[in-house]
Amino acid sequence: MVPQENNSSIENEPINPTLEVIVEEQMSNMTLDEKIAQMLIISHSGYSVDEQLLNEIKTVKPGGFILFDNNISDYTSTKKFVETLQENSQIPLIISIDQEGGRVQRMKSLTSPRATNIPYMRELGDTGDCELARQVGRVIAKELRTIGVNVVYAPVVDISRKDGKDFIGERSFGTSAKLVSDMAISLANGLEQNGVVATYKHFPGHGATVTDSHKKLPVINKSLKELKSKELVPYEAAIKSGAKIIMVGHLSAPKVTGEDTPATLSKIIVTDILRKEMGYDGLVITDALNMKALTDNYSYKEIYIKAIEAGCDILLMPHNSARAVKIIKENISEERIDESVKRILMFKYENFENYQTLDETYLGCDSHQKIISKIPQ
């Protein structure tokens, strides 16, 4: 990914240009379509890279891929799947996955050998042990690296309602903003110290809702002041600790925005609050764009345009990547596109240059099982 040195450099020019200069030079050599494609993380059903997927990787050139259960089989085949994607991409791909623990862990589909079973984060949160959380992050990261994953959609920093009626439930570390903040950051540190980038989700706080955004649009009936006193506390802490990726949820906060627009599509939520007021300058990714909270109310064209206009950098699972590129090209300024693409490429240089996969001996190994056994279940 590192460009060749320019031998025609004038005297006294720095031998090693800054990362920003490298990225800007790379962007100057990319077509507009190629830049837009970096803003897309695609999905595809199948255990091998078929002709359709291979063509999409080579022609559309998306920025990343999300692995689901239907991509994960035995270790050798799954690792080969990811390697084939990377080998056919000119720019290193974000290879991402949902691996929270409990009912949301795609690695449970891996066979021969099997991955370590990660408990619900509520069970980990109940220990209040931040060092244990860091160790669990290490376990998750090392096992994800055996198949080439470099970004994980975890930790969940949603705070559960004390009445237990929230949708997130045991996926949350607990009902205390401080506990959730401390445990999530510790888990994220364990992930990133071991080569996998964490994603804090679901901004501005799915724990305040009782509705599943896969099925319909959840509503947060809280003012910004109320959100700041609880739901946004873990995000403030994560930003201070150097959060690299934050996922915005399909959550409506009408007392904040004055309308029913989902946070994913709201400039007030993403740009005004998350970026400007909270000072976040990392990557912002949408939750999956095929969820009914969005698709029941907006066309895909509207979703792509509104999400980018809101301030999101990466669209997760666009319906059709080639069509998405065309829509974005026709409706979003190149200046706005460049803003996100620069951020994405900087992220890749900073985090993927020294990435290495690990072998299968890390999967379900005794040392990992010993760490997990410390969590009462």
C-alpha positions in Angstrom: 0.0 0.0 0.0 3.0 2.3 0.5 3.7 4.2 -2.7 7.2 4.0 -4.3 9.6 6.8 -3.3 9.7 9.6 -5.9 13.3 9.8 -7.1 12.7 13.2 -8.7 12.3 14.9 -5.3 13.9 18.3 -5.2 16.8 18.9 -2.8 15.9 19.6 0.8 12.4 18.1 0.4 11.7 15.6 3.2 12.8 12.0 2.3 9.9 10.5 4.1 6.7 12.5 3.4 4.1 12.7 6.1 1.3 10.2 6.1 -1.1 13.0 5.1 1.0 13.8 2.0 1.2 10.1 1.0 -2.6 9.8 1.3 -3.2 13.0 -0.7 -0.9 11.8 -3.4 -2.7 8.5 -3.5 -6.1 10.2 -3.8 -4.8 12.4 -6.6 -4.2 9.2 -8.6 -7.7 7.7 -7.9 -10.8 8.1 -10.0 -13.9 9.6 -8.3 -15.5 6.2 -8.5 -12.6 4.6 -6.8 -12.7 7.1 -4.0 -16.4 6.7 -3.5 -16.0 2.9 -3.3 -13.7 3.3 -0.4 -16.7 4.5 1.6 -18.5 1.2 1.1 -18.3 -2.0 3.1 -20.1 -4.8 1.2 -21.5 -8.2 2.1 -22.0 -11.4 0.1 -23.5 -14.7 0.8 -21.3 -17.7 0.3 -18.4 -19.7 1.7 -16.1 -19.0 -1.2 -15.3 -16.1 -3.4 -17.4 -16.7 -6.5 -17.2 -14.9 -9.8 -19.8 -12.3 -8.9 -17.9 -11.3 -5.7 -14.5 -11.4 -7.3 -15.8 -9.1 -10.1 -17.2 -6.7 -7.5 -13.9 -6.5 -5.7 -12.0 -5.9 -8.9 -14.3 -3.5 -10.6 -16.2 -1.6 -7.9 -13.2 -1.8 -5.5 -15.0 -1.4 -2.2 -13.3 -0.3 0.9 -14.2 -3.3 3.0 -16.2 -6.5 3.6 -18.3 -7.7 6.5 -18.2 -11.4 7.3 -21.4 -13.2 8.4 -22.2 -16.8 9.4 -22.8 -17.6 5.7 -19.1 -16.8 4.9 -17.6 -18.8 7.8 -17.1 -22.6 7.6 -13.9 -24.5 8.4 -10.8 -22.5 9.3 -8.9 -23.2 6.1 -11.7 -22.3 3.8 -12.6 -19.1 5.8 -9.0 -17.9 5.9 -8.7 -18.6 2.2 -12.0 -16.6 1.6 -10.5 -13.5 3.3 -7.1 -13.9 1.7 -8.7 -14.1 -1.8 -10.5 -10.8 -1.1 -7.4 -9.1 0.0 -5.2 -10.4 -2.8 -7.6 -9.0 -5.4 -8.0 -5.6 -3.8 -5.6 -2.8 -4.8 -6.0 -1.1 -1.4 -6.2 -3.2 1.8 -9.7 -4.0 2.7 -11.4 -3.5 6.1 -12.4 -7.0 7.0 -15.0 -6.6 9.6 -17.3 -8.8 11.7 -19.8 -8.8 14.6 -18.1 -10.5 17.5 -19.6 -9.1 20.7 -20.1 -12.3 22.6 -23.4 -14.0 23.6 -25.9 -14.3 20.8 -23.8 -11.9 18.5 -20.6 -13.8 17.6 -20.1 -14.9 14.1 -17.0 -16.9 15.0 -19.3 -19.6 16.5 -19.8 -20.7 12.9 -16.2 -21.6 12.6 -15.3 -25.3 12.6 -12.1 -27.3 12.7 -10.9 -25.9 15.0 -13.7 -24.1 16.9 -13.3 -20.6 18.3 -13.6 -19.7 22.0 -17.2 -19.1 23.1 -17.4 -15.5 24.4 -20.1 -14.9 27.1 -22.5 -12.0 27.0 -21.0 -8.7 27.9 -23.5 -8.4 30.8 -21.8 -11.4 32.4 -18.4 -9.8 32.0 -19.8 -6.4 33.2 -21.1 -8.1 36.3 -17.5 -8.8 37.4 -16.6 -5.2 37.2 -13.0 -6.3 36.4 -11.5 -4.0 33.8 -8.3 -6.1 33.5 -10.4 -9.2 32.7 -12.2 -7.1 30.1 -8.9 -6.2 28.5 -7.9 -9.9 28.5 -11.2 -10.8 26.8 -10.5 -8.2 24.2 -7.1 -9.9 23.6 -8.8 -13.3 23.2 -11.3 -11.9 20.7 -8.6 -10.1 18.7 -6.2 -13.0 18.5 -8.8 -15.4 17.3 -10.2 -12.9 14.8 -6.7 -12.5 13.4 -6.5 -16.2 12.6 -8.9 -15.5 9.7 -7.7 -12.1 8.7 -10.3 -9.8 10.5 -8.9 -6.3 11.2 -12.0 -4.5 12.5 -14.7 -5.7 14.9 -18.1 -4.2 15.6 -17.6 -4.2 19.3 -17.8 -3.1 22.1 -21.4 -2.3 22.6 -21.5 0.9 24.8 -25.3 1.1 25.0 -26.4 1.4 28.6 -29.2 -0.9 29.6 -32.4 0.4 31.2 -32.8 -0.5 34.8 -36.3 -1.9 34.1 -34.7 -4.4 31.7 -37.0 -3.6 28.9 -34.4 -2.3 26.4 -33.7 -4.2 23.2 -30.0 -4.5 23.7 -30.3 -6.4 27.0 -27.4 -8.7 27.9 -25.3 -7.3 25.0 -24.7 -4.3 27.3 -22.1 -4.3 30.1 -24.8 -3.0 32.5 -27.0 -0.1 33.7 -24.2 2.3 34.9 -22.6 4.8 32.6 -19.3 4.5 34.4 -19.3 0.7 34.4 -20.1 0.6 30.7 -17.4 3.2 29.9 -14.7 1.5 31.9 -15.4 -2.0 30.7 -15.9 -1.0 27.1 -12.7 1.0 26.9 -10.7 -1.8 28.6 -12.1 -4.4 26.2 -11.3 -2.1 23.3 -7.8 -1.6 24.6 -7.4 -5.4 24.6 -8.6 -5.6 21.0 -6.4 -2.8 19.7 -3.3 -3.9 21.6 -3.6 -7.1 19.7 -4.2 -5.9 16.2 -7.9 -5.5 15.8 -9.6 -2.1 15.7 -12.7 -1.7 18.0 -16.0 0.0 17.0 -18.0 1.7 19.6 -21.8 1.3 19.0 -24.7 2.3 18.7 -24.5 6.1 18.9 -26.3 7.9 20.4 -27.5 5.0 22.6 -29.6 2.0 21.7 -30.0 1.1 25.4 -32.6 3.9 25.8 -35.0 2.1 23.4 -37.2 -1.0 23.6 -37.4 -1.4 19.8 -35.3 -3.5 17.5 -34.1 -1.3 14.6 -33.9 -4.4 12.4 -37.7 -4.3 12.5 -38.7 -0.7 12.8 -37.4 2.7 13.9 -36.6 3.0 17.6 -37.3 6.3 19.3 -35.2 7.8 22.1 -37.5 10.1 24.1 -34.7 12.1 25.8 -33.3 15.6 25.4 -29.7 16.3 24.6 -29.1 17.2 28.2 -30.5 13.9 29.3 -28.4 12.0 26.8 -25.3 13.8 27.9 -25.9 12.7 31.5 -26.0 9.0 30.6 -26.0 7.6 27.0 -23.3 9.8 25.7 -21.0 9.3 28.7 -19.3 6.2 27.3 -18.7 8.0 24.0 -17.1 10.9 25.7 -14.8 8.5 27.5 -14.1 6.6 24.3 -13.2 9.7 22.3 -10.8 10.8 25.1 -9.2 7.4 25.0 -8.7 7.6 21.2 -11.7 5.9 19.6 -11.0 5.1 16.0 -14.5 4.0 14.8 -17.9 4.9 16.1 -21.1 3.2 14.6 -24.2 5.4 14.4 -27.5 3.5 15.0 -30.8 3.9 13.2 -32.3 5.6 16.2 -34.7 8.6 16.2 -34.1 11.3 18.9 -36.9 13.8 18.2 -36.3 15.8 21.3 -32.8 16.5 20.1 -33.3 16.9 16.3 -36.9 18.2 16.3 -37.9 15.4 13.8 -38.0 11.7 13.3 -34.9 11.4 11.2 -32.8 8.4 12.2 -29.4 9.3 13.8 -27.6 7.7 10.8 -29.2 10.3 8.5 -29.1 13.3 10.8 -26.5 16.0 10.4 -27.5 17.3 13.9 -26.5 14.0 15.5 -23.5 13.1 13.4 -21.9 16.4 12.6 -23.2 18.9 15.1 -23.1 16.7 18.2 -20.6 13.9 17.6 -18.1 15.7 15.5 -18.3 19.4 16.5 -19.6 19.3 20.1 -17.9 16.1 21.2 -14.8 16.7 19.2 -14.7 13.3 17.5 -12.4 13.1 14.4 -12.3 9.4 13.8 -14.3 7.2 11.3 -18.1 7.2 11.5 -19.8 4.1 10.1 -23.5 3.5 9.7 -25.2 0.4 11.1 -26.3 -2.0 8.4 -28.3 -0.2 5.7 -30.7 -3.1 5.1 -32.5 -2.7 8.4 -36.2 -1.8 8.3 -35.7 1.2 10.5 -34.3 2.8 7.3 -35.7 0.8 4.4 -39.4 1.1 5.6 -39.1 4.9 5.4 -36.5 5.8 2.8 -35.3 4.6 -0.6 -31.7 3.4 -0.9 -30.9 6.5 -2.9 -32.2 8.7 0.0 -30.3 6.6 2.5 -26.9 6.9 0.8 -27.2 10.6 0.2 -28.6 11.5 3.6 -26.1 9.4 5.5 -23.1 11.0 3.8 -24.6 14.5 4.1 -25.1 13.8 7.8 -21.4 13.2 8.1 -21.0 9.4 7.9 -17.8 8.2 6.3 -18.6 4.5 5.6 -21.9 3.0 4.4 -22.3 -0.6 5.8 -23.9 -3.0 3.4 -25.3 -0.8 0.6 -27.9 -2.7 -1.4 -25.9 -2.6 -4.6 -22.3 -1.3 -4.5 -22.1 -0.2 -8.2 -25.4 1.5 -8.0 -24.4 3.2 -4.7 -21.2 4.6 -6.3 -23.3 6.0 -9.2 -25.8 7.6 -6.8 -23.2 9.2 -4.6 -21.2 10.4 -7.6 -24.3 12.2 -9.0 -25.4 13.7 -5.7 -22.5 14.4 -3.4 -19.7 16.9 -4.0 -16.2 15.6 -4.6 -15.0 17.8 -1.7 -17.3 16.0 0.7 -16.3 12.6 -0.7 -12.6 13.5 -0.3 -13.2 14.4 3.3 -14.3 10.9 4.2 -11.9 9.1 1.8 -8.9 10.9 3.3 -10.0 9.8 6.7 -10.5 6.2 5.6 -7.1 5.9 3.9 -5.3 7.5 6.8 -7.0 5.0 9.0 -5.8 2.1 6.8 -2.2 3.3 6.8 -2.2 3.9 10.5 -3.7 0.5 11.4 -3.1 -2.1 8.7 0.6 -1.5 7.7 1.9 -4.0 10.3 -1.1 -6.3 10.4 -0.3 -10.0 10.4 -2.6 -13.0 10.6 -2.2 -15.7 13.3 -2.4 -19.5 12.9 -5.2 -21.7 14.0 -3.5 -22.8 17.2 -5.0 -19.6 18.8 -8.5 -20.8 18.2 -10.1 -22.1 21.4 -6.6 -22.6 23.0 -6.2 -23.4 26.7 -5.0 -19.9 27.6 -8.0 -18.4 26.1 -10.4 -20.8 27.7 -8.7 -20.1 31.1 -9.4 -16.3 30.7 -13.1 -16.9 29.8 -13.5 -19.3 32.7 -13.0 -16.4 35.0 -16.4 -15.0 34.0 -19.3 -16.5 36.0 -21.9 -17.8 33.7 
